[in-house]
Amino acid sequence: MLNPLKNVLQEHQLKATSQRLTLLEYMMTHDTHPTAEMIHQDLPNISLATVYNTLEKFVEKKLVVIIDGISDGKRHYDAADHPHYHVINTRTNEIIDAANYDPAPLIKAAQAATGLKITEYKIDLYGVDPDSKPE
Ligand SMILES: [Zn+2]
């Protein structure tokens, strides 16, 4: 039987090792924006170092994106298989997916302003619950 994840890895010039397959499947089935530590907790058979190295490889191949700037100081990861943007609650550090925005006009504007061909983008917005008490 054809393994679609195996194909994805091969299309990105990555050897389909069982650990890479496990990690790619994990990233594509979890929308929790995990840190490497969180993934390692769920997949204790894969060492933390391997989780880190594999994620960085995936980032390099644009299979995974990094979400940073979260005040927990940790690097969070997200599968890059569906276009969406992030809204980060700065009080709770919750990273929320949202897809109700078409970035095409922004991409067009960026190209017009710079002459560059935009090849990737990342949109993170930060906010607080309006009902929460000020600190
Ligand atoms: Zn996301």
Residues whose N, C-alpha, C, O or C-beta is under 5 A from the ligand:
A	BS01	ZN	D78 D97
